[in-house]
Amino acid sequence: MLQAKCLGVNYGAVRALVDVSFTIHPGDSIAVMGPSGSGKTTVLHCASGLLNPHRGTVIFNGVEMGSLKDRGRAAIRLRNFGFIFQRADLIAEMTLLENIMLPLRVLGEKPQTCSIQATSLARELGIDDCMQRKPALVSGGQRQRAAIARALIARPSIIFADEPTGALDSVNREGVLQLISQQCLSTGAALLMVTHDPDTARICQQQWRMHDGQLLNPPAQRVNSKPTAHGRFT
């Protein structure tokens, strides 16, 4: 589904990525781990088309992302990728319902259709009772659940998550991780998640480690894994 070949990125004299290659298949769940400055967020940005690598290529469903203009990459992201960030990054002026609906609205869906789908998804995630509130008036856990709903509503092929529980307490962290895992399993979306936390990484089938811009354990052949009842993999 998505293949990265020999990615290289420099920030001035700093080599942020050095010949990084990998493949993401449908249904994969991958945690990219490493210390601050190791290149893990740069990997996510390149894979998702938010950043064009200086060297190498990213191919999604046969399309080379680097060959597209900004508008073309944005269209692929809108239709195929979902994003979950550390602090939810909801639009403050919109209600949770409006935030969740936003990807479908941009895709041109009718408001009523968007509202029905957003409400259904919010009910699954346990936030249907606060959908008319703005982000500042709900808890951090509720904001992050809304961010998950927004990432999932257009049924993306891949979810990109950058430290999705970094701003949450331990109770909310566990709940949000289970929701991400369960929702990806139910929709068939692949998950590429950046984290420095081993407990967070355990929800994923694969753990990749970055250091000084290099992928230390290049992915081997895929291993069939089955999720446990809590969404973790054996």
C-alpha positions, 0 to 999 in steps of 0.5 A: 500500500505504501512504500518508502525507498532510501529516504534522506532528509537534511536539516542544515548539517543535521542528517535527520533521515539516512537511507530509510526504507520500509513498506506498510501493508493493509492492516499493519500496525507499527510503532516508530520508537526512538529518543528525541531527535532520532528522526521518527517524526520526520519518517511520519511526515515523509510517509504521509506526504507532509514533507518531501524527502530530499532523497528517495521516494514514497509511493502510495498505491502506485503513485509517487508522492514526490511527483505531485504538487502540494494540491495533489498530495493534499488530496491523497491525504484527505481521501486516504490518510487520517491524523492524530496528534499529541494535543488533538489539534481541534479547531477551537471555534468549532464544536466537537461535532463540527470538528469530526465532520470536517473531513467529510464536509471538505470532501463534499458530503451533504451536511446531514450525512456528515452529521449522522456519520459523526454522531454514530462514530462519537457514540462508539467512542463514548463522546456523544453527550458532549458533541455540541461543546467546543474543545475548550469546554471538554476534557483532554480525553474527550478532545483526543477521542474527538481527534480519533473520530475525525481521523477515522470518519472518512475511512482512511487507509492509514492512520498516522499518529504522533505521540497520540497520548503524550498529553494524557494522564495514565487512565485516559492514555490506556483508554485512548490507546485501546480505542485507536487499536480497536478502531483500526482493527474494525475498519482495516486501517493501517497504523503508523504511530510515533512514540517514545513510550514502550507501553504505548508501542505495545498496541502495535504488531511491529516496533521499529527503532530509530537512532540518528536518522537510521532505522535500526531494525529494518522490517523483516517478513510480516508475521501473522499476529492476532489481537488479544481481547484488549486490542494488544497483539501477541 
